[in-house]
Amino acid sequence: MIQKLKGTKDILPEEIKKWQFIEYIAKDTFEKYGYEEIRVPVIEKTELFKRGVGEDTDVVQKEMYIFDDKGGRSIALRPEGTAGVVRSYIENGMSSKPSPIKFWYSMPMYRYENVQKGRQREFHQIGVELLGSGSYLADVEMIEMVNLFLNKLNIKDVELKINSIGCGNCRKKYLEALKDFIRPNLNEYCEVCKSRFEKNPMRIIDCKEEKCKKLNLNAPKTIDFLCEECKTHFEKIKEMLDKLKIKYVVDTGIVRGLDYYTKTVFEFVSKEDGLTVLGGGRYDELVEELGGEKTPAIGFATGVERLIDVFDKNNPDFDNSNKLKLFVAYIGEEANLYVTKLVSDLRKKGIYVEKDIMDRSLNAQFKYANKKNAEYVITIGEQEINTGKVELKEMNTGNVKTINIEDIEKSIF
């Protein structure tokens, strides 16, 4: 037997309804804020992610699926959504459209990493990208939209954490101070942090190793090195969130894992286990880095597998299954033809109705209807066809009433 690859998962019918519900809430919420769906290729030139995500990030160095195609080109499976969306924005000349441009997506991503609960090698992200606004108002609107999205999913046990990591100018001073702080104890840090010291020292702040966390306790904070523009931007965000009564915590340990972030970064974190449910931030320099005009931008993404885990804990009684409204049993070939037409007409009216297509006996048809938890059952034979009347049985109560066949729809609703 051929089995699925490690790090991949079959999403079975009994689970897919949950996925569809979350995707529906995402689409419904985001589109009311003016976001339009975009779908970009799952394969891109490797250079896109090296330049976009950052050549020294763990994603590019350790986790990307990279291969040479038959033309000798280096190709990567998409590890995240932002770089591909920005590439599409530039390539399709969308900067000429009225700003801001708003996209949302729901797409599979691929990273070769250790498999654990909520973390697969093929995983799915729901995300949004807003391009063209550098105003703090865009940051606030996005955070407010995310807050509404999570509320619609009845996800309550999460906490909003925000930080500012500054722009390219004020970050230079911060990185110098950070390296000065780390340098005397560099040998005590984990090997990963040591490797990040020269090219990506800010990622050391995000290390999850306990010994590194302790070493970082008194590290310099990005918000203490912000230039006036970045400081004002961050203060206005906090002021507006306060007015909207959206609770938040300033967490100077949030730096996010990808190189393209600037200024605002934010995460919605599970209060139960401290894991990030959703995260994002500004990337004002990415469009220019990928060959477009300088364009401010902000976005976020959530891993659907992780989101579903939190959704389950907050919605233990969730049931969005497609319930069989009516099962139509038949007796004889003439009734079979009649019922086939009847069922077809009812389905066209939007009713979930089934009939036997296995050549079962009448008794076996009833057993099937029970196993499928049909809400109502009717049986049609020669007599029912001639009289135009059937007995409608409500399966939960056992109540039976005689109705006209033409009245089936109004009798079951």
Backbone torsions as a table, in degrees:
resi	resn	phi	psi	omega
1	MET	NA	131.5	176.8
2	ILE	-84.4	126.1	-178.6
3	GLN	-107.8	161.5	179.8
4	LYS	-64.9	155.9	179.2
5	LEU	-68.9	149.3	175.1
6	LYS	-58.5	135.5	179.0
7	GLY	88.5	4.6	174.5
8	THR	-117.1	163.0	-174.5
9	LYS	-145.4	138.8	171.2
10	ASP	-82.4	127.0	175.5
11	ILE	-96.5	104.1	-170.8
12	LEU	-82.8	161.3	-176.4
13	PRO	-53.9	-37.0	-178.2
14	GLU	-69.2	-17.5	179.5
15	GLU	-101.7	-24.5	-170.8
16	ILE	-64.3	-27.4	-180.0
17	LYS	-61.3	-34.8	178.1
18	LYS	-66.7	-43.9	177.2
19	TRP	-60.3	-46.8	-177.9
20	GLN	-63.2	-37.2	179.0
21	PHE	-64.4	-46.6	-179.8
22	ILE	-63.7	-41.9	178.6
23	GLU	-65.0	-36.6	177.9
24	TYR	-65.4	-44.7	179.4
25	ILE	-62.8	-39.8	177.4
26	ALA	-61.2	-52.1	-179.5
27	LYS	-58.6	-47.1	-177.7
28	ASP	-63.3	-42.4	-178.8
29	THR	-69.5	-51.8	-173.9
30	PHE	-65.5	-39.3	-177.5
31	GLU	-68.5	-24.1	175.6
32	LYS	-73.7	-13.5	174.6
33	TYR	-100.1	6.4	176.3
34	GLY	93.2	10.9	179.8
35	TYR	-84.5	141.2	178.0
36	GLU	-115.8	144.4	-177.3
37	GLU	-71.5	141.9	174.6
38	ILE	-132.7	145.3	176.3
39	ARG	-130.2	124.2	-178.7
40	VAL	-117.1	162.3	-175.1
41	PRO	-61.5	150.5	177.0
42	VAL	-79.7	-19.2	175.9
43	ILE	-112.8	137.5	178.8
44	GLU	-141.0	165.5	172.5
45	LYS	-62.7	136.1	-178.8
46	THR	-55.9	-33.8	-178.5
47	GLU	-57.5	-32.7	-178.9
48	LEU	-57.6	-44.9	-176.6
49	PHE	-80.8	-29.9	175.3
50	LYS	-62.8	-43.1	-179.5
51	ARG	-80.0	-36.7	-174.4
52	GLY	-82.0	-52.2	-177.1
53	VAL	-79.5	-37.3	-179.6
54	GLY	121.4	121.2	-174.8
55	GLU	-64.1	-24.5	-177.0
56	ASP	-97.3	4.9	178.6
57	THR	-77.7	158.2	176.3
58	ASP	-61.3	-35.5	-178.6
59	VAL	-57.5	-48.8	-176.9
60	VAL	-77.6	-42.9	-174.9
61	GLN	-72.3	-37.0	-169.6
62	LYS	-120.4	-26.4	-164.1
63	GLU	-110.6	-16.4	-174.8
64	MET	-74.7	144.1	169.4
65	TYR	-85.1	112.3	-176.5
66	ILE	-124.6	137.4	177.1
67	PHE	-152.4	158.9	173.5
68	ASP	-92.2	130.2	177.6
69	ASP	-81.1	-177.4	-175.2
70	LYS	-67.9	-14.1	176.0
71	GLY	-94.9	5.1	178.2
72	GLY	81.5	10.2	179.3
73	ARG	-85.5	143.4	177.5
74	SER	-83.7	119.3	-174.3
75	ILE	-119.4	144.1	177.9
76	ALA	-126.0	142.3	168.4
77	LEU	-75.6	138.6	-175.1
78	ARG	-56.6	117.0	177.9
79	PRO	-92.6	-14.2	179.0
80	GLU	-161.8	170.1	-169.9
81	GLY	-95.9	-27.5	-168.9
82	THR	-63.3	-47.3	-175.9
83	ALA	-59.8	-42.8	179.7
84	GLY	-66.1	-39.2	178.9
85	VAL	-65.9	-42.0	178.9
86	VAL	-65.6	-41.0	176.0
87	ARG	-57.7	-43.6	178.9
88	SER	-65.1	-41.5	178.3
89	TYR	-57.1	-45.1	-178.9
90	ILE	-71.4	-50.0	-173.8
91	GLU	-63.1	-32.7	-177.2
92	ASN	-97.2	12.9	172.9
93	GLY	61.8	35.0	-174.7
94	MET	-78.7	-6.0	178.0
95	SER	-66.8	-17.3	180.0
96	SER	-79.7	-11.2	179.4
97	LYS	-80.5	160.8	179.4
98	PRO	-58.1	134.9	179.9
99	SER	-91.1	150.9	-0.9
100	PRO	-82.4	155.4	172.6
101	ILE	-91.9	131.0	-175.6
102	LYS	-123.5	124.7	178.1
103	PHE	-122.1	150.7	165.7
104	TRP	-134.0	157.1	-179.0
105	TYR	-152.2	159.2	171.9
106	SER	-139.0	106.9	-169.7
107	MET	-144.6	151.3	172.6
108	PRO	-75.6	146.5	177.8
109	MET	-126.9	164.9	-174.7
110	TYR	-139.2	123.7	174.7
111	ARG	-141.1	132.4	178.2
112	TYR	-86.1	94.2	-177.8
113	GLU	-140.6	174.2	-179.5
114	ASN	-63.1	131.6	-178.2
115	VAL	-83.1	129.2	176.9
116	GLN	-153.7	176.9	-177.6
117	LYS	-56.3	125.7	178.9
118	GLY	77.2	5.4	-178.2
119	ARG	-137.3	104.9	-178.9
120	GLN	-114.4	166.8	177.4
121	ARG	-79.5	-32.2	164.5
122	GLU	-105.2	116.4	-179.9
123	PHE	-133.5	172.7	-173.9
124	HIS	-125.1	140.7	178.4
125	GLN	-124.4	139.9	164.3
126	ILE	-107.4	128.7	-177.2
127	GLY	-150.6	168.4	175.4
128	VAL	-136.7	152.9	176.9
129	GLU	-135.9	133.4	177.3
130	LEU	-122.1	120.8	-176.6
131	LEU	-120.0	133.0	173.5
132	GLY	117.7	-9.8	179.1
133	SER	-118.5	125.9	175.3
134	GLY	-100.3	2.1	-176.7
135	SER	-73.0	148.1	174.6
136	TYR	-61.7	-22.0	-179.7
137	LEU	-63.5	-32.1	177.5
138	ALA	-67.6	-39.6	177.8
139	ASP	-61.7	-46.7	-178.2
140	VAL	-64.2	-45.6	-178.9
141	GLU	-61.0	-39.5	-179.8
142	MET	-66.7	-45.0	178.9
143	ILE	-62.8	-40.5	178.7
144	GLU	-63.8	-38.7	178.5
145	MET	-66.3	-42.4	178.2
146	VAL	-62.4	-42.4	179.2
147	ASN	-59.1	-42.7	178.0
148	LEU	-65.3	-43.0	178.9
149	PHE	-56.5	-48.3	-179.8
150	LEU	-67.0	-36.5	177.3
151	ASN	-64.5	-39.3	178.4
152	LYS	-63.9	-27.9	177.4
153	LEU	-87.3	3.5	-179.2
154	ASN	59.5	32.9	176.6
155	ILE	-93.7	106.0	-171.8
156	LYS	-105.6	-32.1	-171.9
157	ASP	-85.4	50.7	176.1
158	VAL	-127.1	156.3	-178.3
159	GLU	-127.9	132.2	177.4
160	LEU	-82.1	125.0	175.8
161	LYS	-119.5	134.1	-177.6
162	ILE	-129.5	157.4	176.7
163	ASN	-158.0	166.4	170.5
164	SER	-125.9	128.6	179.0
165	ILE	-104.8	8.8	172.9
166	GLY	75.7	177.2	177.3
167	CYS	-94.6	-178.6	-178.7
168	GLY	-59.4	-32.5	-176.7
169	ASN	-72.4	-54.5	-176.6
170	CYS	-74.6	-19.7	-179.8
171	ARG	-71.2	-28.3	179.2
172	LYS	-59.3	-44.3	179.3
173	LYS	-64.8	-40.3	-180.0
174	TYR	-63.4	-44.8	-177.7
175	LEU	-63.7	-35.5	176.3
176	GLU	-63.5	-45.0	179.5
177	ALA	-65.9	-37.9	-179.8
178	LEU	-65.8	-43.6	-180.0
179	LYS	-66.6	-36.4	176.4
180	ASP	-63.1	-35.7	179.5
181	PHE	-70.6	-42.0	-174.5
182	ILE	-78.2	-35.5	-169.6
183	ARG	-51.1	-45.2	-177.6
184	PRO	-62.8	-27.2	-177.6
185	ASN	-113.5	17.8	-172.9
186	LEU	-56.6	-37.8	-178.0
187	ASN	-65.9	-17.4	179.9
188	GLU	-87.0	-12.1	179.9
189	TYR	-77.0	163.0	177.2
190	CYS	-67.2	165.5	-176.0
191	GLU	-63.2	-35.9	179.8
192	VAL	-63.7	-45.5	179.4
193	CYS	-63.2	-39.3	177.2
194	LYS	-58.9	-39.8	-178.7
195	SER	-70.7	-21.6	-178.5
196	ARG	-88.3	-12.4	-168.2
197	PHE	-56.0	-45.4	-175.3
198	GLU	-79.6	-45.7	-171.2
199	LYS	-97.1	-27.0	-173.8
200	ASN	-144.8	56.1	-172.6
201	PRO	-63.7	-27.3	-178.3
202	MET	-64.2	-27.0	178.8
203	ARG	-68.7	-18.4	177.3
204	ILE	-63.3	-33.6	179.4
205	ILE	-63.1	-27.5	-175.5
206	ASP	-91.4	2.9	-176.8
207	CYS	-64.4	139.5	-177.6
208	LYS	-95.5	-3.2	178.1
209	GLU	-68.4	133.7	-175.6
210	GLU	-60.1	-41.7	-178.3
211	LYS	-65.2	-34.4	178.6
212	CYS	-72.5	-36.4	176.3
213	LYS	-59.1	-42.8	-179.4
214	LYS	-66.4	-41.5	179.3
215	LEU	-64.6	-26.7	-176.3
216	ASN	-90.3	0.2	-172.0
217	LEU	-53.9	-40.1	-176.8
218	ASN	-108.9	25.0	-178.7
219	ALA	-66.6	152.7	176.2
220	PRO	-57.6	150.9	-178.7
221	LYS	-107.7	138.2	-178.4
222	THR	-57.8	-38.3	-174.9
223	ILE	-68.0	-15.1	176.9
224	ASP	-83.1	-5.9	-177.1
225	PHE	-119.3	10.8	-176.2
226	LEU	-69.5	140.2	172.2
227	CYS	-72.0	171.5	-175.7
228	GLU	-60.3	-41.2	-179.0
229	GLU	-62.5	-48.5	-178.7
230	CYS	-66.2	-38.2	179.6
231	LYS	-64.4	-45.0	179.3
232	THR	-63.3	-42.3	178.7
233	HIS	-56.9	-47.2	-176.9
234	PHE	-68.9	-40.5	-179.4
235	GLU	-65.1	-37.4	179.0
236	LYS	-67.9	-35.1	175.9
237	ILE	-61.7	-47.6	-179.2
238	LYS	-63.0	-41.3	179.6
239	GLU	-61.5	-43.0	-178.4
240	MET	-71.1	-38.0	176.7
241	LEU	-62.6	-37.2	177.0
242	ASP	-62.9	-42.6	-180.0
243	LYS	-65.6	-34.1	178.9
244	LEU	-81.3	-3.4	-178.7
245	LYS	58.3	38.0	173.3
246	ILE	-96.9	114.0	-176.6
247	LYS	-71.9	143.5	179.8
248	TYR	-152.3	163.9	174.0
249	VAL	-128.1	132.4	173.4
250	VAL	-78.9	116.4	-178.6
251	ASP	-120.0	103.9	-176.1
252	THR	-73.1	-4.0	176.8
253	GLY	-84.4	-7.8	179.7
254	ILE	-82.2	117.0	175.7
255	VAL	-126.8	-11.8	-177.7
256	ARG	66.9	160.4	-168.7
257	GLY	-97.8	-1.2	-175.9
258	LEU	-115.4	145.9	-171.6
259	ASP	-68.6	-19.9	-170.8
260	TYR	-78.1	-6.2	-176.2
261	TYR	-71.0	142.9	174.6
262	THR	-140.4	156.5	176.6
263	LYS	51.4	-117.1	-171.6
264	THR	-69.0	130.5	167.5
265	VAL	-130.3	145.7	-178.2
266	PHE	-149.4	155.5	177.2
267	GLU	-144.0	144.7	166.5
268	PHE	-103.0	117.6	-169.7
269	VAL	-113.2	138.1	177.2
270	SER	-67.5	128.3	178.2
271	LYS	-71.0	-22.6	-176.9
272	GLU	-73.6	-49.2	-174.3
273	ASP	-122.1	-0.6	177.7
274	GLY	75.4	7.2	-179.6
275	LEU	-86.4	147.6	-178.7
276	THR	-74.8	127.9	176.9
277	VAL	-91.1	-35.3	-176.0
278	LEU	-155.4	141.7	-179.3
279	GLY	-152.2	156.8	179.1
280	GLY	-173.9	-164.4	179.8
281	GLY	162.8	-174.9	179.8
282	ARG	-80.1	149.6	172.1
283	TYR	-143.3	69.8	-171.8
284	ASP	-70.6	-13.1	-176.8
285	GLU	-109.1	-2.9	-172.7
286	LEU	-70.4	-41.4	-178.3
287	VAL	-60.1	-45.0	178.8
288	GLU	-65.4	-38.9	179.0
289	GLU	-60.8	-32.2	-178.0
290	LEU	-94.8	10.8	171.6
291	GLY	105.0	3.7	178.0
292	GLY	-96.6	-176.3	175.7
293	GLU	-76.4	155.0	179.8
294	LYS	-57.5	120.9	-173.7
295	THR	-142.1	117.9	175.7
296	PRO	-67.6	149.2	-176.9
297	ALA	-158.5	159.5	177.9
298	ILE	-151.1	149.2	179.8
299	GLY	-161.6	176.8	174.9
300	PHE	-154.1	165.2	174.6
301	ALA	-149.0	154.1	174.2
302	THR	-132.3	136.9	174.7
303	GLY	-75.9	122.1	-173.7
304	VAL	-64.5	-38.5	178.8
305	GLU	-59.5	-44.1	178.2
306	ARG	-67.0	-41.2	-179.6
307	LEU	-62.9	-39.9	179.6
308	ILE	-65.2	-37.8	178.3
309	ASP	-60.3	-44.3	178.4
310	VAL	-70.3	-38.8	178.3
311	PHE	-58.9	-43.9	179.8
312	ASP	-59.1	-42.3	-178.0
313	LYS	-67.2	-29.5	-179.5
314	ASN	-91.4	-15.1	-176.7
315	ASN	-134.9	63.2	-175.5
316	PRO	-63.5	-22.3	-178.0
317	ASP	-102.4	14.5	-178.0
318	PHE	-61.1	131.6	177.3
319	ASP	-145.3	106.5	179.1
320	ASN	-119.4	29.6	-176.7
321	SER	-69.6	152.0	179.4
322	ASN	-85.9	99.6	-172.0
323	LYS	-83.4	135.4	178.4
324	LEU	-69.2	114.7	-176.8
325	LYS	-76.5	-42.9	-172.8
326	LEU	-146.1	133.7	170.0
327	PHE	-113.8	130.6	-179.2
328	VAL	-109.4	108.7	175.4
329	ALA	-87.2	155.6	-179.1
330	TYR	-139.2	157.3	177.7
331	ILE	-126.3	113.5	176.2
332	GLY	92.9	161.5	-174.5
333	GLU	-70.8	-37.6	178.1
334	GLU	-61.5	-43.1	178.5
335	ALA	-65.9	-34.3	178.0
336	ASN	-59.0	-46.4	179.3
337	LEU	-64.1	-43.3	-179.7
338	TYR	-62.7	-45.6	-178.2
339	VAL	-66.9	-36.7	178.1
340	THR	-57.6	-44.6	178.4
341	LYS	-67.9	-41.6	-179.4
342	LEU	-61.9	-47.1	-179.4
343	VAL	-62.9	-40.9	178.3
344	SER	-59.8	-42.8	-179.8
345	ASP	-66.1	-40.8	-180.0
346	LEU	-66.6	-37.6	178.7
347	ARG	-65.0	-36.0	178.6
348	LYS	-64.3	-22.5	177.8
349	LYS	-89.0	3.2	175.6
350	GLY	90.5	18.5	-179.1
351	ILE	-98.3	134.3	174.5
352	TYR	-81.2	106.4	-176.8
353	VAL	-136.8	144.1	178.9
354	GLU	-129.5	156.4	169.6
355	LYS	-135.4	166.3	-178.7
356	ASP	-70.7	134.0	173.4
357	ILE	-128.9	23.5	-178.7
358	MET	-116.7	9.1	-176.6
359	ASP	55.9	41.4	178.9
360	ARG	-78.8	159.1	170.7
361	SER	-71.3	166.1	-179.7
362	LEU	-59.8	-42.0	-180.0
363	ASN	-63.0	-40.7	178.9
364	ALA	-67.9	-32.8	176.3
365	GLN	-62.8	-42.1	178.9
366	PHE	-64.3	-40.0	179.0
367	LYS	-62.9	-40.4	178.8
368	TYR	-63.7	-43.5	179.3
369	ALA	-60.0	-38.6	177.7
370	ASN	-65.3	-44.7	-179.1
371	LYS	-64.5	-31.3	179.2
372	LYS	-86.2	1.0	179.0
373	ASN	55.4	44.6	177.7
374	ALA	-60.9	139.3	179.9
375	GLU	-75.6	-39.2	178.9
376	TYR	-133.3	153.2	175.9
377	VAL	-136.4	137.1	169.7
378	ILE	-128.6	154.4	177.7
379	THR	-122.5	131.1	-178.8
380	ILE	-122.4	126.2	173.8
381	GLY	-133.4	-162.3	-177.0
382	GLU	-59.7	-43.0	-177.7
383	GLN	-62.5	-44.2	-178.4
384	GLU	-65.3	-36.6	178.6
385	ILE	-65.3	-42.3	-176.4
386	ASN	-70.6	-38.8	-176.4
387	THR	-89.1	-21.3	-176.5
388	GLY	73.7	16.3	179.8
389	LYS	-124.8	147.2	178.4
390	VAL	-137.4	160.2	172.9
391	GLU	-95.8	120.6	-179.0
392	LEU	-98.2	119.1	-178.5
393	LYS	-106.6	125.2	173.7
394	GLU	-88.0	116.2	-167.7
395	MET	-68.9	-34.7	-178.0
396	ASN	-66.8	-38.5	-175.7
397	THR	-101.3	-22.2	-175.1
398	GLY	82.6	0.1	-179.9
399	ASN	-67.0	139.5	-179.8
400	VAL	-126.0	135.3	174.3
401	LYS	-140.9	150.4	179.9
402	THR	-90.6	129.5	-179.1
403	ILE	-134.7	162.5	171.3
404	ASN	-75.7	140.2	-179.2
405	ILE	-56.2	-36.7	-178.3
406	GLU	-69.7	-12.7	-179.4
407	ASP	-100.5	11.4	-177.4
408	ILE	-56.0	-47.2	-174.7
409	GLU	-58.7	-49.2	-177.6
410	LYS	-74.9	-17.6	-179.3
411	SER	-80.9	-21.0	-177.8
412	ILE	-104.4	3.9	177.4
413	PHE	-123.4	NA	NA
